[in-house]
Amino acid sequence: MAAAHPDTRIPVTLLTGFLGSGKTTLLNAILRDPAMAGAAVLINEVGAVGLDHLLVEQVSEEITLLESGCLCCTVRGDLTRSLRDLFMRRLRREIKALDRVVIETTGLADPAPVIHTLLRDFFLAERFRLEGVVTTVDVRNVHWQLGQHSEAVKQVAMADRIVLTKCDLADSLMIADAEERVAALNPGAPIWQAEPARLPPGLLEGMSLYAPADKTPDVARWLGEAGIREQQRLQAQHGVLGGRAPAPLHNAGISTHVLYFEQPFAWGDFARALDTLQSVVGTQILRIKGLLAVAGEDRPRVVQAVQHERYPDTHLPAWPDDDRRSRLVFIVQDLPRSVLEKAFSAFCNLHAS
């Protein structure tokens, strides 16, 4: 079996979260961590005069301010230019290192267009890879954020990692309630509690499956299978979370579906099924993660997508365990599981369990 080549592109971490949720505080903790010495930071701000960058403690030549507006709209051109400029400055050795890029978005940003830019721009896609999305949630205002603002809901639903902030200002019941609210939207994402002035250990490690060939990625953790099973178990207990009915959430139609397939896919059939789903109901598909068994291939394919955008196809070096089933995790909005099942049944003649 041929070994998989390590992905040497520069990892990009997208740091998002609603207004006042503690993104800049977490960014300061990231920059203080010795492991982040080679990180560059792009800060998005809204308004004629940028202020957030003044709150970042370790401002240096590697910190770039994007001040043209929201990353989800007019600033995408600035984002592209800034990343190109960073790469060329590193190539000319004008900056010491470029081991990671952290993009801090404005609190009103939809993560999807930023991901689209990173995947679709040819220059960027060849040199940068999206490592993952980290979303901050203020435990004291979780009801207001998720109950009133669709942007906050989407940021949580698309996250790979979620950080609960202001925990030092909240009691244990408030923190537990926030965890339940977040898990209801994205049960597959690990949840960290922020610590004052400190990067939560392991927060930025292992978000993607781009691993060297001599390592076995933790696929179950990446897919969030344990969290999804636990959330489904809680929901099955009389339809409540933690023994009590949850308060209404904005866009409460967000749900997680996990599809397992016993037989391998023909790759062309799978691609047509997924393309059709993304074309027809892509706006309702917030996130897809999966591990795919393909006929004639001895290594599993990694599948990732956000709304209409599919990540480049990659392989793992080997199956991580004896379970060779295909596993697909969908986080969707107002989209029943039956629609997903019918697509794969019609195009692939395979039935999900």
C-alpha angles and dihedrals in degrees: 000000000000116000118243116243116239114251105245097183117120111267118236122205117199111212111198140158139137125287112295094007095126105262095141092047090053090046090055089052090050092052093048092055111099091221089064095058092116096048125118120204131213114194121199118204136176120222141049093280119043116221109162093077089060088061092056106097102208101048109171141152088282093063114088124190119217106198104163095101139269116002090225093066133011098009097067090092089052091049091054093047093047094051092047090049092050092051093048092047089053090048089053089046092239088134124044100232143352106197097145140003122217117197114198109199130203114265092252096053123123106220094213100078091048090053089047090055093050092050101039104042104090096211093049096042090055093052108026133046129195106246095184151296121269116194127193122212125190106227092206094056102031093118093052095043097047096031098054110022126064091195091063091048092051092047090055094043093053096045126117091194129020125204120199108213135197088035090143088062096049136069126241094261092053091050092048091050091051090051090053093049093050094044090053089062100037112013093169096061118091113237125222129189113225118238120208112267093349135103108235106249113261095004096132097035126100099001093136133039094236093120132156113265093250094060129076110222119225095245095174091056092044091052091043092227095156093052092047093051092049092049091049090050092052092047090051090059097090091310095286137115121239092349097303135081114259122234115252116280127210107259091010089178091087111116142160123237124189117198123193124193123194097196125060121255128241098237096225092052092048092049091052092049093050093043090052093050092049092047096048104032102010094126088060094050106082098174141359126192125171153149114225133201108211124195112254094016123104095197126066121247120230114226123195132163142162116205106303095352124090121197118235112280115258138173133222115233089244142340107288094221143352094285104101097173121122112250124196124182117197125188104195143170119229091338119128121222090240091069090057093045093050093053094056092041092052099043102029104025088229125128124215125229 
